Amino acid sequence: MMLWAYLHCYQLTLDTYTPLQQGGSADEPTVVYHENSNSVVQMNAAAKQHGIELGFGLAQTAALCPQAHIIKYDKDVEKQALLSLAHQLYPLASDIVINTEHSLAIRLDNLLQYYGGYDVLWNTLTHEINQQGIHYHYATAWGIEAARVLAKSQINQMLRERTAITKCLAHCKLSYTDLDSKALNALEKVGITSIGQLLTMPVHELGRRFTNDTIRYLTALRGETFPTRTLFRPSSTFKQHTVLPFEVENSQHLLPYMGKLLDTLSHYLRARNLTTSSLCFEIQLREAEQQVMPVSAATPFTCATAWLDLVSLKVERLVLQQPAIALTLLCEDFEPIEKDTNDLFSDRFTHLAQKQLIGRLKAKLGEQSTQLPALGNSHIFEKMTVYQAQGNGQSYGFDAAPTFLLDHPKPLSVASRVCFGPLRLQTGWWEENTQKQDYFIAQTPQGVRLLVFKDTESKWWVQGVYS
């Protein structure tokens, strides 16, 4: 059976702005306002706690929460964000359909030979989506139409059996379908109020009461026909646009947003084994012509960090003629990877293999059993490595930190010689956990280097091992 996954990204505008906001927090009430309908179409949890609901007008929202941050809804911004997500997923899944400005569908059944199972495939895809910070409702079914109804009903299950999909569809509301009001009224007149009744209605009965377009949709919903879809294909050139959440007057404040665009460009280049030596930023201003900032490199780059260093130098001399309201990154000149170019593979052991491995681990061990090590925000060796998300705070890295750190210090039992030290760390007094320790790097007769320290009783202990 053909199996499609449908992702309904219900707050795409909010997810696009939130990771880039400076000085804000998740506790700040934020809503997305649609001017044409004078209604709130998206909001975060903090806004909901103030009593704001979807559909509220601007005056009602301001009355309930005067400090609410208002983001203007822009269909083009959501479309661009969805295209960016499709570019991120394309190396993992080839058959992607962008259905509306805030939803996309992915075919799963033809990918089993590459992933070995639906669990691994689904964990690989959702890991990539979750890294983008996008909230979504999802569902799977035999076709896009049925999966769309289930996703809008917030089923949030990966169903594989036809009987299970049919059972879930039967409980969904007719309002979640793509039928127009005229067709819904006609169904109500003949006593059909649920999708379950609609799925059991004979085709010849449907043909007497509805137009051909309605019949085509209903047969697709039932999985009897499969309409031809236009599959997403990446563009031959790179163009990424982002709207700034506030007007930027200081050019230095553009760097976080430029860095986000460069990360997307880096992913685009790596997926295609390409590099580039030139790119261009277009800065849209409030009441003036856009400013163009071309950036060129002496050698082709792929890494976003290398490009950001060059961009930072250009931004230091950049004077904005007017406050900036949006940014666009363009890249049209690409170069293939040469044999002596190590930039593409310098910190990569195949992007796809990494994501497949994470997907397999999550499928085998569970979501809570997989952790990613990261630098902790501490000078103490025992706290330099953490295995939980630490937010956006600064982390502390130290060149003398060992490759492998022991959970608990062990007595030094091998005759060794000190080859570096002492290195004193005295910290933790603000936490009533004062630590004062002199560390050394010692080498065993076998050439193994150890991080050691001596306690107050002149006993030597091993804290870590260098590779």
Phi, psi and omega in degrees: 000136174294140182227123179245141171256137180241129180246116179258100183276090193282346178222055187294320178298315180296319180290332180288321184276323189303313182294343185259350184293138178256134175081351179268181178209170180293342181276354180279122180300124183225133179228155174253123187251129178261114185295316185298322180261357182049055183212154174278124183251342177212151178200157177265179185295325180296322178292323179295326179293337178275005177093003180285140179231159177298136181098349178294148175279172183294319180295316179295322178294316180294326180292321181283325184213087182299333183271007182297137177276123184259127175246129180284132178288133179224116182300322181293325178296316179294321178297319179294321179295322179291321176297321177297318178296319178297321176297323180291324184274342187300321177296343182261331182213127188274327184266093180238134179239123174273110189275310177224191181288349181223024180214151173213157180238146182229128176279133186251326191297329181277004180255357185298326181294339180268330186253340177084354180175156182292326182296314179296316179300313183293320179294326178294315181293313183292330176298317179293318181294317181295329177296333178279354179071032183260132175269140184203155166254147185218164175193163176233149178198180183288344179209168183294321183299313180292319179295326179296316179298316181294321180293318178294335176277000178061044177295315178052049176224149175261095182268139182241331183272140182298322180295321180292322179294316179299320180295318179291320178298324184298336183263000181278153180282148177296334182294342179278352178279174179267015179289142178283171184298326180296316179293321178296320178294322179295320178295321180295326180293329179265012174087014179263111183241356180223160180292331178301317177294323182294323182291334181266357182284130181299150182296320182295332176289322179294322183295337180284336191246346189231162179285169180297323179297319179293320179297317180298320179293317183294320178292327175291323178297326180275356179079023180267332175228159182227099182300148177289133182241150175272116182280146178290135174227132181300146179287156181284343175237160182257129175213119181231132184238141175219139177265130182286139181288349176208161180286127185257121178259329179267122184299332180297333180286354177279341188301317179300322180286324175294322178297321177296318178294322179292326175299318179295319177297318180300317178297319179299316182290318182295322181293341184245007181054048181236161170227172177211151178245005179208141175211173186214133173257130172254121183254111179278129183255164186292310185224038179208168177296149181296148176264138181252130180235092177284146179229128180236149179238151180289333179226149182297139179238155169238326185293132181294326181296319179295320178291323182295327176298316179291318180297322180299321179294322178291321182292330179301329182260001183277128175244119181283128179287330178216163175302136181276140180240345181200160179228144174226132177252125181243140175211118184239339183258109181247156177229140178289159179291129177266164185298326183266013179263116181258359187298319185293324188252009186296323181228039185220130174244045185078115183299318182293319181298322179297314182291324177294321178296315179298319178298319179294319180297317179293321179293325183276317188258340183104158185297324185275355184261001179245128181228152181246119180291145180209166178288134177268164182267068183204149174276340184286133183303320184295339184248009181287336178246126180236162183232023177224156180297133184249011181078206184258016181289166180285139176254157184248121177247146185221127184296332182276001180293138182288159178292316180240125182252129180286145177299321179222140178301143179240149180300140176283114186248003181243135177298124185222162177242142180282126180244356176200141176129178003279157175235112185267130172242120178232109188205176175087006183293334180285347179252012185056034179225055185297131177232130177229113188217139174257117183256151178224156169254119182247153181237130179279167177301336179276359179090005179279131180261135185235148170268117186232161173212162180244129182276185184292341179263015177064028175262141182264140183229147178263125180259328182197175182231137177264143177259000000 
